[in-house]
Amino acid sequence: MKSLLQNSEVYFWSSLLNLMDNSPFVQKTIRFVYPIIKNEELIRTGKVSTLIGFSGLIMGIMSYMFYYLAR
């Protein structure tokens, strides 16, 4: 079982590296996406935006539940 996992991992990485080496689309995508992923300020902004969005959703659900219970 261990050798099967190791062989599949080696096959996966060799295929991925071959794709990254030979595909202009993948190369351009990596060049475009990598700086975005490594931008700490953008990641922090995304986390805060997600937190605010979920907070608003929870508040909306809670207000609906309180309204429903108060009727």
C-alpha positions in Angstrom: 0.0 0.0 0.0 2.8 2.4 0.9 4.6 1.8 -2.4 1.3 2.4 -4.3 0.9 5.8 -2.6 4.5 6.7 -3.3 4.2 5.7 -6.9 1.0 7.7 -7.4 2.6 10.7 -5.7 5.6 10.6 -8.0 3.3 10.2 -11.0 1.2 13.2 -9.9 4.2 15.5 -9.3 5.9 14.4 -12.6 2.7 15.1 -14.5 2.1 18.4 -12.8 5.7 19.6 -13.4 5.5 18.5 -17.0 2.3 20.4 -17.4 3.8 23.5 -15.7 6.8 23.3 -17.9 5.1 22.8 -21.3 1.8 24.7 -21.0 1.9 28.5 -21.7 -1.6 28.8 -20.2 -0.5 27.3 -16.9 2.6 29.5 -16.9 0.7 32.7 -17.4 -1.9 31.6 -14.8 0.8 31.0 -12.2 2.5 34.3 -13.0 -0.8 36.1 -12.6 -2.2 34.2 -9.5 1.0 33.8 -7.4 1.5 37.6 -6.6 -2.2 37.8 -5.6 -1.9 34.8 -3.2 1.3 36.2 -1.6 -0.2 39.6 -1.1 -0.8 39.7 2.7 -2.9 42.8 2.7 -5.2 41.4 0.1 -5.6 38.1 2.1 -6.3 40.1 5.3 -8.9 42.2 3.4 -10.6 39.0 2.1 -10.7 37.5 5.6 -12.3 40.6 7.0 -14.8 40.8 4.2 -15.7 37.2 4.7 -16.1 37.7 8.4 -18.3 40.7 7.9 -20.4 38.9 5.3 -21.0 35.9 7.6 -21.7 38.1 10.5 -24.4 39.9 8.5 -25.9 36.6 7.4 -26.0 35.3 11.0 -27.6 38.6 12.2 -30.2 38.3 9.5 -31.1 34.8 10.4 -31.2 35.7 14.1 -33.4 38.7 13.5 -35.8 36.5 11.4 -35.9 33.9 14.2 -36.6 36.6 16.9 -39.3 38.0 14.7 -40.8 34.6 14.1 -40.7 33.8 17.9 -42.2 37.2 18.9 -45.3 36.8 16.7 
